Amino acid sequence: MDLDALTAARREEWARLDQLSRTRRLTGAEVDELVTRYRAASADLADAKTSAGRSVQGDHISTMLARARLRLTGAPENVLRQIPRFFALQLPAALYRVRWATLVIALGFLAVGTVVALWVSGDPALVAALGSRLQLEQYAENDFTDYYSENHPAAFAGTVWTNNAWIAMQCVLFGITGFWPITVLVQNAVGVGTAAAIMIEFGRADVFLLYILPHGMLELTCLFVAGAAGLSIFWAWVAPGRRSRGESLAAAGRSLATVAIGLVIALGVAGLIEGFVTAQPWPWPLKIAIGAAALVLFLVYMIVVGGRAHRRGETGDLTEYEAGTPTLVAG
């Protein structure tokens, strides 16, 4: 084969292929033309390699085909452009999906904690089972409040942040088991209720609330959201609907795993409040107002911003390009 003759005969066709490959927006007819010319150029490249091996003409065709292939298959979106979409659409939409489950878990947590606090504080035998009278009094009068100030605020904030973030991530990532989030939530509810019972026993219930509320409002809400996300993943496996269990679980896992990332950030804020606000000698209304403001911002992001993203069709899942084309189902 004469490569110069091939180049002369196909120059206009290759130029058109190159032009289509560089066009920013293609019509349906242009996409069909691009596919047709891509196939023709591929055949030309095969003929050129068969007859002459590697050549300048063959390299030129390969470059055009590579550009055309990239135009047809698409390219991953720039990571820096994905970040705004994640925080503006994907994350709030994922949080919005678990809003009702979060509310149910919050009510259940408060119910369990309250029952434990009243039950233990009302039974001297149960109080005695927690430790000696001297030990419990030391905890109520000093240890409970000293916990928030015995370490440097930055170190303390970092410690509680990593601990709470790890707990939240466990609830989400191990949610498929079904029992793990429930176990974590019940353990924490019993722990809070037991601490409250000791404080009630020694007439310091007000101190308990004042030290818990500033950071606890946001911190516990994050725990509730983590439990809700984990149980939602479990439910996607139990009741997949029209999709297969694998497809349903994959979709729920992708969308709700984003919740774990958001909670790490929110718990960082809660950790800062616990480390730098809770133990400060400021007026309690101010400290509680700071915690309440953080909670309100989180709920607005979850419900208002998330609701807006949900109405736009966002679920928190990856785009079809990122996740791959799903299996089509009837209905």
Contacts in CASP RR format, 6 or more apart in sequence:
PFRMAT RR
TARGET T0000
AUTHOR 0000-0000-0000
METHOD contacts of the structure
MODEL  1
MDLDALTAARREEWARLDQLSRTRRLTGAEVDELVTRYRAASADLADAKT
SAGRSVQGDHISTMLARARLRLTGAPENVLRQIPRFFALQLPAALYRVRW
ATLVIALGFLAVGTVVALWVSGDPALVAALGSRLQLEQYAENDFTDYYSE
NHPAAFAGTVWTNNAWIAMQCVLFGITGFWPITVLVQNAVGVGTAAAIMI
EFGRADVFLLYILPHGMLELTCLFVAGAAGLSIFWAWVAPGRRSRGESLA
AAGRSLATVAIGLVIALGVAGLIEGFVTAQPWPWPLKIAIGAAALVLFLV
YMIVVGGRAHRRGETGDLTEYEAGTPTLVAG
1 47 0 8 1.000
1 48 0 8 1.000
1 50 0 8 1.000
1 51 0 8 1.000
1 52 0 8 1.000
3 48 0 8 1.000
3 51 0 8 1.000
3 52 0 8 1.000
3 55 0 8 1.000
3 57 0 8 1.000
3 58 0 8 1.000
6 44 0 8 1.000
6 47 0 8 1.000
6 48 0 8 1.000
6 57 0 8 1.000
7 57 0 8 1.000
10 41 0 8 1.000
10 44 0 8 1.000
13 37 0 8 1.000
13 40 0 8 1.000
13 41 0 8 1.000
14 41 0 8 1.000
14 44 0 8 1.000
14 60 0 8 1.000
14 61 0 8 1.000
14 64 0 8 1.000
16 33 0 8 1.000
16 37 0 8 1.000
17 34 0 8 1.000
17 37 0 8 1.000
17 38 0 8 1.000
17 41 0 8 1.000
17 64 0 8 1.000
17 68 0 8 1.000
18 64 0 8 1.000
18 67 0 8 1.000
20 26 0 8 1.000
20 30 0 8 1.000
20 33 0 8 1.000
20 34 0 8 1.000
20 37 0 8 1.000
20 68 0 8 1.000
20 71 0 8 1.000
21 34 0 8 1.000
21 64 0 8 1.000
21 67 0 8 1.000
21 68 0 8 1.000
21 70 0 8 1.000
21 71 0 8 1.000
22 67 0 8 1.000
23 30 0 8 1.000
26 34 0 8 1.000
31 72 0 8 1.000
34 68 0 8 1.000
34 71 0 8 1.000
34 72 0 8 1.000
35 72 0 8 1.000
37 68 0 8 1.000
38 65 0 8 1.000
38 68 0 8 1.000
38 69 0 8 1.000
38 72 0 8 1.000
41 61 0 8 1.000
41 64 0 8 1.000
41 65 0 8 1.000
41 68 0 8 1.000
42 65 0 8 1.000
44 61 0 8 1.000
45 58 0 8 1.000
45 61 0 8 1.000
45 62 0 8 1.000
45 65 0 8 1.000
48 55 0 8 1.000
48 57 0 8 1.000
48 58 0 8 1.000
48 61 0 8 1.000
49 58 0 8 1.000
74 321 0 8 1.000
76 321 0 8 1.000
76 322 0 8 1.000
77 321 0 8 1.000
86 258 0 8 1.000
88 305 0 8 1.000
88 309 0 8 1.000
89 309 0 8 1.000
89 312 0 8 1.000
89 314 0 8 1.000
89 316 0 8 1.000
90 255 0 8 1.000
90 258 0 8 1.000
90 309 0 8 1.000
90 314 0 8 1.000
90 316 0 8 1.000
90 317 0 8 1.000
91 258 0 8 1.000
91 259 0 8 1.000
91 261 0 8 1.000
91 262 0 8 1.000
91 316 0 8 1.000
92 301 0 8 1.000
92 302 0 8 1.000
92 305 0 8 1.000
92 306 0 8 1.000
92 307 0 8 1.000
92 308 0 8 1.000
92 309 0 8 1.000
93 255 0 8 1.000
93 306 0 8 1.000
93 307 0 8 1.000
93 309 0 8 1.000
93 310 0 8 1.000
93 313 0 8 1.000
93 314 0 8 1.000
93 315 0 8 1.000
93 316 0 8 1.000
94 229 0 8 1.000
94 255 0 8 1.000
94 256 0 8 1.000
94 258 0 8 1.000
94 259 0 8 1.000
94 315 0 8 1.000
94 316 0 8 1.000
95 225 0 8 1.000
95 259 0 8 1.000
95 262 0 8 1.000
95 301 0 8 1.000
95 302 0 8 1.000
95 306 0 8 1.000
96 302 0 8 1.000
96 303 0 8 1.000
96 306 0 8 1.000
96 307 0 8 1.000
96 309 0 8 1.000
96 310 0 8 1.000
97 232 0 8 1.000
97 255 0 8 1.000
97 256 0 8 1.000
97 310 0 8 1.000
97 315 0 8 1.000
97 316 0 8 1.000
98 225 0 8 1.000
98 228 0 8 1.000
98 229 0 8 1.000
98 232 0 8 1.000
98 256 0 8 1.000
98 259 0 8 1.000
99 302 0 8 1.000
99 303 0 8 1.000
101 227 0 8 1.000
101 228 0 8 1.000
101 231 0 8 1.000
101 232 0 8 1.000
102 221 0 8 1.000
102 224 0 8 1.000
102 225 0 8 1.000
102 227 0 8 1.000
102 228 0 8 1.000
104 228 0 8 1.000
105 185 0 8 1.000
105 224 0 8 1.000
105 227 0 8 1.000
105 228 0 8 1.000
105 231 0 8 1.000
106 220 0 8 1.000
106 221 0 8 1.000
106 224 0 8 1.000
108 189 0 8 1.000
109 185 0 8 1.000
109 188 0 8 1.000
109 189 0 8 1.000
109 220 0 8 1.000
109 223 0 8 1.000
109 224 0 8 1.000
112 186 0 8 1.000
112 189 0 8 1.000
112 190 0 8 1.000
112 193 0 8 1.000
113 189 0 8 1.000
113 190 0 8 1.000
113 191 0 8 1.000
113 192 0 8 1.000
113 193 0 8 1.000
113 196 0 8 1.000
114 193 0 8 1.000
116 189 0 8 1.000
116 190 0 8 1.000
116 191 0 8 1.000
116 193 0 8 1.000
116 194 0 8 1.000
116 196 0 8 1.000
116 197 0 8 1.000
117 192 0 8 1.000
117 193 0 8 1.000
117 194 0 8 1.000
117 196 0 8 1.000
117 197 0 8 1.000
117 200 0 8 1.000
118 197 0 8 1.000
119 126 0 8 1.000
119 197 0 8 1.000
120 126 0 8 1.000
120 127 0 8 1.000
120 130 0 8 1.000
120 193 0 8 1.000
120 194 0 8 1.000
120 197 0 8 1.000
121 127 0 8 1.000
121 196 0 8 1.000
121 197 0 8 1.000
121 198 0 8 1.000
121 200 0 8 1.000
121 201 0 8 1.000
122 197 0 8 1.000
126 197 0 8 1.000
127 136 0 8 1.000
127 197 0 8 1.000
127 198 0 8 1.000
127 201 0 8 1.000
130 136 0 8 1.000
130 194 0 8 1.000
130 197 0 8 1.000
130 198 0 8 1.000
136 198 0 8 1.000
136 201 0 8 1.000
136 202 0 8 1.000
137 202 0 8 1.000
139 198 0 8 1.000
140 198 0 8 1.000
140 199 0 8 1.000
140 201 0 8 1.000
140 202 0 8 1.000
140 203 0 8 1.000
140 204 0 8 1.000
141 202 0 8 1.000
141 204 0 8 1.000
144 195 0 8 1.000
144 198 0 8 1.000
144 199 0 8 1.000
144 204 0 8 1.000
144 207 0 8 1.000
144 208 0 8 1.000
144 211 0 8 1.000
145 207 0 8 1.000
145 211 0 8 1.000
145 279 0 8 1.000
148 156 0 8 1.000
148 211 0 8 1.000
148 274 0 8 1.000
148 275 0 8 1.000
148 278 0 8 1.000
148 279 0 8 1.000
149 279 0 8 1.000
151 159 0 8 1.000
153 275 0 8 1.000
153 276 0 8 1.000
153 279 0 8 1.000
154 275 0 8 1.000
156 274 0 8 1.000
156 275 0 8 1.000
157 268 0 8 1.000
157 271 0 8 1.000
157 272 0 8 1.000
157 274 0 8 1.000
157 275 0 8 1.000
157 276 0 8 1.000
158 268 0 8 1.000
158 271 0 8 1.000
160 270 0 8 1.000
160 271 0 8 1.000
160 274 0 8 1.000
160 275 0 8 1.000
161 267 0 8 1.000
161 268 0 8 1.000
161 270 0 8 1.000
161 271 0 8 1.000
161 272 0 8 1.000
164 219 0 8 1.000
164 222 0 8 1.000
164 223 0 8 1.000
164 267 0 8 1.000
164 270 0 8 1.000
164 271 0 8 1.000
165 263 0 8 1.000
165 264 0 8 1.000
165 267 0 8 1.000
165 268 0 8 1.000
167 184 0 8 1.000
167 188 0 8 1.000
167 223 0 8 1.000
167 226 0 8 1.000
168 222 0 8 1.000
168 223 0 8 1.000
168 225 0 8 1.000
168 226 0 8 1.000
168 260 0 8 1.000
168 263 0 8 1.000
168 264 0 8 1.000
168 267 0 8 1.000
169 226 0 8 1.000
169 260 0 8 1.000
169 263 0 8 1.000
169 264 0 8 1.000
170 180 0 8 1.000
170 184 0 8 1.000
171 180 0 8 1.000
171 181 0 8 1.000
171 184 0 8 1.000
171 185 0 8 1.000
171 223 0 8 1.000
171 226 0 8 1.000
171 227 0 8 1.000
171 229 0 8 1.000
171 230 0 8 1.000
172 226 0 8 1.000
172 227 0 8 1.000
172 229 0 8 1.000
172 230 0 8 1.000
172 233 0 8 1.000
172 256 0 8 1.000
172 257 0 8 1.000
172 259 0 8 1.000
172 260 0 8 1.000
172 263 0 8 1.000
173 230 0 8 1.000
173 257 0 8 1.000
173 260 0 8 1.000
174 180 0 8 1.000
174 181 0 8 1.000
174 230 0 8 1.000
175 181 0 8 1.000
175 227 0 8 1.000
175 229 0 8 1.000
175 230 0 8 1.000
175 231 0 8 1.000
175 233 0 8 1.000
175 234 0 8 1.000
176 230 0 8 1.000
176 233 0 8 1.000
176 234 0 8 1.000
176 237 0 8 1.000
176 249 0 8 1.000
177 234 0 8 1.000
178 230 0 8 1.000
178 231 0 8 1.000
178 234 0 8 1.000
181 226 0 8 1.000
181 227 0 8 1.000
181 230 0 8 1.000
181 231 0 8 1.000
181 234 0 8 1.000
182 231 0 8 1.000
184 223 0 8 1.000
184 227 0 8 1.000
185 223 0 8 1.000
185 224 0 8 1.000
185 227 0 8 1.000
188 223 0 8 1.000
192 212 0 8 1.000
195 208 0 8 1.000
196 205 0 8 1.000
196 208 0 8 1.000
199 205 0 8 1.000
199 207 0 8 1.000
199 208 0 8 1.000
200 208 0 8 1.000
210 284 0 8 1.000
210 287 0 8 1.000
210 288 0 8 1.000
211 278 0 8 1.000
213 288 0 8 1.000
213 291 0 8 1.000
214 273 0 8 1.000
214 274 0 8 1.000
214 277 0 8 1.000
214 278 0 8 1.000
214 287 0 8 1.000
214 288 0 8 1.000
214 290 0 8 1.000
214 291 0 8 1.000
215 270 0 8 1.000
215 271 0 8 1.000
215 273 0 8 1.000
215 274 0 8 1.000
215 275 0 8 1.000
215 277 0 8 1.000
215 278 0 8 1.000
215 291 0 8 1.000
216 270 0 8 1.000
216 274 0 8 1.000
216 291 0 8 1.000
217 291 0 8 1.000
217 292 0 8 1.000
217 294 0 8 1.000
217 295 0 8 1.000
218 266 0 8 1.000
218 267 0 8 1.000
218 269 0 8 1.000
218 270 0 8 1.000
218 273 0 8 1.000
218 291 0 8 1.000
218 294 0 8 1.000
218 295 0 8 1.000
218 298 0 8 1.000
219 267 0 8 1.000
219 270 0 8 1.000
219 271 0 8 1.000
219 274 0 8 1.000
221 295 0 8 1.000
221 298 0 8 1.000
221 299 0 8 1.000
222 263 0 8 1.000
222 266 0 8 1.000
222 267 0 8 1.000
222 270 0 8 1.000
222 298 0 8 1.000
225 259 0 8 1.000
225 263 0 8 1.000
225 302 0 8 1.000
226 259 0 8 1.000
226 260 0 8 1.000
226 263 0 8 1.000
229 256 0 8 1.000
229 259 0 8 1.000
229 260 0 8 1.000
230 256 0 8 1.000
232 252 0 8 1.000
232 256 0 8 1.000
233 249 0 8 1.000
233 252 0 8 1.000
233 253 0 8 1.000
233 256 0 8 1.000
236 248 0 8 1.000
236 249 0 8 1.000
236 251 0 8 1.000
236 252 0 8 1.000
236 253 0 8 1.000
237 245 0 8 1.000
237 246 0 8 1.000
237 248 0 8 1.000
237 249 0 8 1.000
237 252 0 8 1.000
240 246 0 8 1.000
240 247 0 8 1.000
240 248 0 8 1.000
240 249 0 8 1.000
241 248 0 8 1.000
242 329 0 8 1.000
242 330 0 8 1.000
242 331 0 8 1.000
243 251 0 8 1.000
243 327 0 8 1.000
243 329 0 8 1.000
244 327 0 8 1.000
247 326 0 8 1.000
247 327 0 8 1.000
251 315 0 8 1.000
251 317 0 8 1.000
254 316 0 8 1.000
254 317 0 8 1.000
254 318 0 8 1.000
254 323 0 8 1.000
255 315 0 8 1.000
255 316 0 8 1.000
255 317 0 8 1.000
256 316 0 8 1.000
258 316 0 8 1.000
266 298 0 8 1.000
269 294 0 8 1.000
270 294 0 8 1.000
273 290 0 8 1.000
273 291 0 8 1.000
273 294 0 8 1.000
277 287 0 8 1.000
277 290 0 8 1.000
277 291 0 8 1.000
278 287 0 8 1.000
280 287 0 8 1.000
306 314 0 8 1.000
309 316 0 8 1.000
317 323 0 8 1.000
320 326 0 8 1.000
END
